[in-house]
Amino acid sequence: MAAKVRAIVISGNGTNCEREVAHACRLAGADTDIVHISELLADRSRLDDYHFLNLAGGFLDGDDLGSAKAGANRLTHARVAGRQDSLADDLRRFVAAGKLVMGVCNGFQLLVKMGLLPSFDGDFRQNCTLTFNDRGRFENRWCNLQVNNHSPCIYTRGLTDIFLPVRHGEGKFVTDSPETLERLEKEQLVVVRYADAQGDPTLIYPDNPNGSVAAIAGICDPSGRVFGLMPHPEAYVHRTHHPRWTREDLPEEGLGLALYRNAVDFIAATLI
Amino acid sequence: MIWKIIVGLKAGITDARGNRVKKDIAEHLGIELDVVRTHDVYTVDASLSDADVERVAHGPFSDSVIQDVAINQPLTRDCDMLIEVGFRPGVTDNTGRTAKEAIQYLVDRPFAPEEGVYTSTQYLFKGLHDKVTAEKIAGDLLANGLIQRWTILAKGETEPPVDAAAIPRVVGQVSTEVRQIDLNVSNEQLVQISRDGMLALTLEEMHRIRDHFTDPQVISQRQQCGLGSQITDVELEALAQTWSEHCKHKIFAARVFYEDEQGRKEQIDSLFKTFIVGATREVRKNLGEKDFCLSVFKDNAGVITFNDDWSLVFKVETHNSPSALDPYGGALTGIVGVNRDGMGTGMGARLIFNTDVFCFASPFYDQPLPPRLLHPRRIFEGVVEGVEHGGNKSGIPTINGSIQFDERFAGKPLVYCGTAALMPRLLNGQPCHEKKVQIGDHIVMTGGRIGKDGIHGATFSSEELHEGSPVTAVQIGDPITQRKMFDFLLLARDRGLYTSITDNGAGGLSSSVGEMAEDTGGFELHLDRAPLKYQGLRPWEILISEAQERMTLAVPPEHLDKFITLAKEMDVEATDLGVFTDSGYFNCLYQGQTVCCLSMEFIHEGVPQMQLPAKWIPPLVNEPAFAEPGDYAQVLEQLLGRLNICSKEAVVRRYDHEVQAGTVVKPLTGVTNDGPSDAAVFRPLLDSFEGVVVAHGICPSYSDIDTYHMMACAIDEGLRNYVATGGNIEHVAGLDNFCWCDPVLSEKTPDGPYKAAQLVRANQALYDYCVAFGVPLISGKDSMKNDYQIGDRKISIPPTVLFSVIGKIADVRLAVTMDVKKPDDLVYLLGRTEDELGGSEYYAQLGHLGAHVPQVNATVALQRYRTLNQAQQQGLLASCHDLSDGGLGVTLAESAFAGGYGMDVDLALIDAPADLRADKLLFSESQSRLLITVAPQHQVAVEELFCGQSCALIGKVVEAPELKVRDGAGRVLVQTPLDRLKSAWQAPLKEM
């Protein structure tokens, strides 16, 4: 049954992680296509044909106007050939149909800046953002993440903590107001937080690599089906991805893969 | 209409960029300021409505969660000083291009050619009151005057008006002028023509050209194409590019008259053919059926087999001269440039990783700087940032590299950038590493547009850095335009839409089309069809511009429409510029008129062979006499803190080294992920455990004694690092990058014969050791003019060769890392330690050079490396770390603190001459040595494997986190906590 789950990874204009995201989706059991955005804009390929949309990491348009800003602008304003819709319209319809969207790194930035996350009440209004790391530098380092078990997020079900790499210069999560942060907390939409060696959320560098408020590394929408995070789950699907695999006894499968398995299982159980 | 949109962070939001600048100003310039804030400025010159501009400003240009926007007025007046930095006209403005595209999407119409967006940055200071200091901050830190300009406003001064003068638009007239140049002039005038035109042609070469143009046959043929007898500027420029040292490698192709220290004389007809091609030929012959080379020396990169289905492509380039002038742009262009080499090899390949090695002067250099040189710290900063942007934005992990320091690199930094790529063995039934242009194929250029940027890059880098070094030689790369082009090209490749591909690097279209046309024997190129960034380029400028992100392809007529349509859909520019012919001529037209008609034979074969005198007189060097140190722990800590040894973690973390999810042995390793890996192991196919191993060796400090041994040590170091992690010594290729100081005898280089002899000796070693190790060379590059000369001040770099190695590991799960793993594991030192400290870090720390440079015994080393591979295959090794700079002492410390366990070793157990003093045992840099740790249950197996070889059990791993070194006579030389050693190692460059 899982074989019928169809996943799409959008590529082009500066995405970089489409191959490994597709690999993770396939390992989790989904039929997966990497589709160049020009195919979607030409209407030769449609989001409607898929259940699970992946927005991969990268540098859309070089992040020149701020991370994912120009990319969000393209999705919002570029028209699909022969239709009045933009890809953003297609994307909102995709979400409304109860399908799954995961954005990693640049994909998370894109979801937040298009207002798809957290999208309180399905309003698609931007009220959070991801900005420059406090240290003003791009960094590649592995981080401990604490998982919020009370979150509606379907991707992290059954997980308590995950160890994943961050690779970004603009990963500091901030909200437009204390009220937004309060509501994120109250509705349990904060899914993963940067944690210290003891597993507790931390604001201290380097365990919190970017200075994110409330140590937020990833959030979901109220449905739990749209999820974004800065760390890269697709970068830990096998034990040899782990930075200490030559000195620790690790399970064959990396913990990052669990997120993709949960997504595929959820789709198989509820959408097909 | 012109609008100035200013975007800044709301009050209370951390300005990370401003804070970084404040810190840099304090650290670099010693100026303490209260606050630094920054704004992004977009100056929009386009026909838009006010409402459109509002939508743009509050849409794609700003983030309402954290930013405020002002249009045509200051965002704030709350500062003491404002510096605004923008680009000079014509300099690549990537953000401006993206901003323009964003507006086009928003208003749903393309911009007219004269419309554009120009970006700048405002820095707002509190605590800065005088304009002289502001000028210093702008010129010395915020901006590079070669490519940027700035305005300074003190508190109370009025903003300049937002008008045409405020934007750096290139206003040029369409110029079709083609000049004729009279070469029938005096020798002085010929030299003057070459110097004034940045042609870098010698008098002999100018004579060769002049003589060619007096040949009656040439004159009559020129008349037929409507050209006069005098050479056109297009032709002279094309010749200068093609004949440049950079493109033609004239020094490596020269006839060398070599005399050794015993007065024996020999003639060498091309160092390249004799030693480099010669070594590979010999190695491949010896490999016989096991030969894994597929394409060597003939393409943009070398190609070897990976497995039955895939081939591995590798190339390393240097980008030294541009990086000296503009470190950021130079290094960025270096990395995206070498990426095009991988893409332009065979029919094209997917890029899998980058490597970077830099040579700088100390960032803490505190002497007065000679004119036109940037401070080494700025070079360091700029180069690292350039490579960071080039690699990270392109989605290519940077997995291996190093940084070398020597004061002489202040004259020219060395910036080596490498790229590996993967291609199918067969593409549509044909070998993918081969390509051939067919007569009648169209010349199609894809990617970026042509501008004045990068004009004379090839000839500029063929000279020393001097007063007149041109600003236009500097370029800024655009990784995203290139990324989009590569996505398109891989699709076009798989669909079989072209027959050949190459990159536009040095020499621009002149080189790329000229080289491809060797397949057919001619071409017809219409320069006026080339897309330009702005008007005002003359025909010769279009031909030789090195504007970035361009590839040239040969597209058969029947695929032309499909090719161009696919490009358009994928938002990539592709332009048909002409056809490949068999006319025998390098033929360029402009608006239908022939402006260049040179015979292919003359342009490619006409350059006269250089004659190079070389005389080896060994330098007078002595072994120093000095007392044994009293405090070994202190010496060890000092060595760990030397720039050539200390941790480069702050740099490594700025590179994405894990994108593509294939990095199995990462640059940093160990219990807290911060130990220095010897090599990188990369898994290019996510559904296979076969891996690529990449490493390098570089030892410029040995060159001051003898470049023969410098080269031998670099080869051994590269291979040693490679096998340490598990690379298969039977399946490894080498790649040499020579960076030399000018070795050509002349008035300004009276010591040319010595430098040329150093070059000969390095080449001899390259041949000897590649053959002995069985390592074929597959590609390489030389950069031969790494000198600085202004006035009487000349700085020549130490002769430096980067020896990169790439090869295979059958199963990445058998890779070994350098960190010790468990208490009670046994510590073995493989290889004999000799009195070889000449050029060592230990001697350098004491202010000595020494004489006993390390020497390599390839036979012994090869046997050791093969045995090491066996031990790895059997899973017998817990850790393995090579010994290099700083010798055994440094290696022990690194392995221990990376693993988090102590070590207890006894120097008396080392295989070494009996009378060798303890400091020499600890810090000798004898080659081919490795430190391994082995679990006790594997002791017998390991000792049996290495039976008959130098393999000494010198101690064991201990739980207590301290390094203990005893001398056998009961003396404890070192007993130091690991965190202390690690701090000493991490401290120097921690904050870079």
Contacts between the chains, C-beta under 8 A, distances in Angstrom:
chain1	res1	chain2	res2	distance
A	11	B	487	7.1
A	12	B	484	7.2
A	12	B	487	6.2
A	12	B	570	7.2
A	13	B	480	7.3
A	13	B	484	6.5
A	13	B	571	7.5
A	14	B	393	7.0
A	14	B	395	8.0
A	14	B	480	5.0
A	14	B	483	5.8
A	14	B	484	7.6
A	15	B	395	7.7
A	16	B	394	7.6
A	16	B	395	2.8
A	16	B	659	5.4
A	16	B	660	7.9
A	17	B	395	7.3
A	17	B	659	6.3
A	17	B	660	7.7
A	17	B	661	7.7
A	19	B	660	6.7
A	19	B	661	7.8
A	19	B	686	7.1
A	20	B	660	6.3
A	20	B	661	3.7
A	20	B	686	6.6
A	23	B	661	7.2
A	23	B	686	4.5
A	23	B	687	7.6
A	36	B	487	6.7
A	36	B	491	8.0
A	36	B	570	6.7
A	38	B	569	4.8
A	38	B	570	4.9
A	38	B	571	6.9
A	42	B	569	6.2
A	57	B	659	7.4
A	58	B	395	6.0
A	59	B	392	7.1
A	59	B	393	4.5
A	59	B	395	7.8
A	59	B	479	7.7
A	59	B	480	6.9
A	61	B	98	4.7
A	61	B	101	7.2
A	61	B	480	6.0
A	62	B	94	5.8
A	62	B	95	7.5
A	62	B	98	6.1
A	62	B	393	5.8
A	62	B	478	7.8
A	62	B	479	6.7
A	62	B	480	4.3
A	63	B	393	7.9
A	64	B	94	5.8
A	64	B	95	4.1
A	64	B	97	7.8
A	64	B	98	3.8
A	64	B	99	7.2
A	64	B	480	7.9
A	65	B	60	5.5
A	65	B	61	6.2
A	65	B	95	6.9
A	65	B	98	6.0
A	65	B	99	6.3
A	65	B	102	6.4
A	66	B	62	8.0
A	66	B	63	5.7
A	69	B	60	5.4
A	69	B	61	7.9
A	69	B	63	6.9
A	69	B	102	7.8
A	70	B	60	5.9
A	70	B	98	5.0
A	70	B	99	7.9
A	70	B	101	6.9
A	70	B	102	5.1
A	72	B	60	7.5
A	73	B	59	6.5
A	73	B	60	4.0
A	73	B	102	4.8
A	73	B	105	5.8
A	73	B	106	6.8
A	74	B	101	8.0
A	74	B	102	7.8
A	74	B	105	5.6
A	77	B	105	4.2
A	77	B	106	5.5
A	77	B	108	7.4
A	78	B	105	5.5
A	79	B	108	7.9
A	113	B	63	7.1
A	126	B	63	7.9
A	126	B	64	7.0
A	126	B	65	6.4
A	127	B	65	6.7
A	128	B	65	6.4
A	129	B	63	5.2
A	129	B	65	4.0
A	129	B	66	5.7
A	131	B	13	7.4
A	131	B	16	7.8
A	131	B	63	7.4
A	131	B	66	5.7
A	132	B	14	8.0
A	132	B	16	4.0
A	132	B	17	6.4
A	133	B	16	6.3
A	134	B	14	5.9
A	134	B	16	5.7
A	135	B	16	6.8
A	135	B	20	7.7
A	136	B	16	3.8
A	136	B	17	5.6
A	136	B	19	6.3
A	136	B	20	3.7
A	137	B	20	7.6
A	137	B	654	6.0
A	138	B	388	6.1
A	138	B	392	6.2
A	138	B	654	5.4
A	138	B	656	7.4
A	139	B	653	5.1
A	139	B	654	6.9
A	140	B	652	8.0
A	140	B	653	5.5
A	140	B	654	7.7
A	140	B	655	6.7
A	140	B	656	5.3
A	140	B	657	5.8
A	140	B	658	6.2
A	141	B	653	6.0
A	141	B	673	7.4
A	142	B	673	6.5
A	165	B	658	5.6
A	167	B	392	7.8
A	167	B	656	4.7
A	167	B	658	6.3
A	167	B	659	6.6
A	172	B	14	7.7
A	172	B	16	7.8
A	174	B	13	7.1
A	174	B	65	6.7
A	174	B	66	6.2
A	175	B	65	7.2
A	176	B	64	7.4
A	176	B	65	4.5
A	176	B	66	8.0
A	211	B	14	6.9
A	232	B	658	7.6
A	234	B	661	6.3
A	235	B	658	5.6
A	235	B	661	5.2
A	237	B	661	7.4
A	240	B	664	4.8
A	240	B	683	7.2
A	240	B	689	8.0
A	240	B	812	5.9
A	240	B	813	6.3
A	241	B	658	7.9
A	241	B	661	6.5
A	241	B	664	7.8
A	243	B	666	5.9
A	243	B	668	7.5
A	243	B	669	6.8
A	243	B	673	4.8
A	244	B	669	7.8
A	244	B	670	7.6
A	244	B	671	7.0
A	244	B	673	7.1
A	245	B	664	7.9
A	246	B	665	7.7
A	246	B	669	7.4
A	246	B	815	6.9
A	246	B	816	6.9
A	246	B	817	4.5
A	246	B	819	7.8
A	246	B	821	7.7
A	247	B	670	7.8
A	247	B	671	6.9
A	247	B	817	7.4
A	247	B	819	6.6
A	247	B	821	5.2
A	247	B	899	7.4
